[in-house]
Amino acid sequence: MATLLIKNVPEDLLKELKRLKVELGCRTWAELLAKLVTLEKTILLTQEKIDEMKAGVQEFLKLRRIVSQKWAGPPTVLKELRRSKRHEQA
């Protein structure tokens, strides 16, 4: 099974996710994620949250452009895996 790592989650969001995990009866974070993805409830978003999401998407796209410009060649999974293993050993 694959592993998903999420960093820099704001404390209030983590608190809400923990509450949902208990409320929905999920034992693992994977179960919670699966339920949230398949949940058919309507989620109401404020304009402020929508603006924050749009800003986040734009920042992500900007980061993608920066990384793509600095990439040395066509990316390969094997090459990146080897590079990350060397980094871990240092």
N, C-alpha and C positions, 0 to 999 in steps of 0.2 A: 504494500500500500504506500502511496506517495505521501510525503510530508509537506505541509504548508506552513510557512513561517511568516508571521505578520509582525512588523515592528512599529514602534511609536504609536500605539493605540492610545488615544486620550483616556484618562482615568474614568471620565463620566460614561464614555462609550463602553469601556470594559465592564463597568458596573451594570449597565443596561443589558449587555450580552449575558453576564452571569445570571441576572434576574430572569431573562428569557430562557436560559438553559434550564433553570429550576422549574419555571412556570410550564414549559413545554415537556418536561419530564425527560430531558436528554441526559444521558450519562457521560457522553464525550462531546468535545467541540465539533467533531465530524458529524455526529448526529444532529446537533443544532444547526450546522451549516446546511445539511441536507434538508432539514425541515424548513428552514428559512427560504431556501431556493424553491421548494415545492409548495410553500404556503400560498393559499389563494386569497388571503386577506388583502385589502387595499391599504397601502401605506400612504399616509398623508405627509406631505413635505411642505415646510414653510418656504417662502421665497428666499429667505436667508440661507437655508440649507441647500436649496437649488443653486444659488449663486456660489456657495462654498464648493459644491460639487463641480460646477463649471470651471471654477478657478483651479481646482485640483486636476481636472482633466487637461486643462491648458498647460499647467506646470509639468505634468507627466509627458505630454507631447513635446514640450520644449526640451525636457531631459532626454527623450528618445532621439531628437534631432542632434543634440550635442554628442551623445554616445555614438550615434551612427557616423557622425563626421570624424570621430577620433578612432573608429574601428580600423584596424590595420588591413584586414582582408575579409574574405567570406568567413563568417563564423561557423565553427564546427563544435559540436557538443563534446567530442572526445578531447579536442585541444583545450577547451575551457575547463573540462573536468581535470585534466592533468595540471593545468595552470593553478586551479584552486587547491589541488592536493599539495603542490609545492608550497603554496602560500601558507597552508595549515602547518606544514612541517617546520617552517621558519620561526 
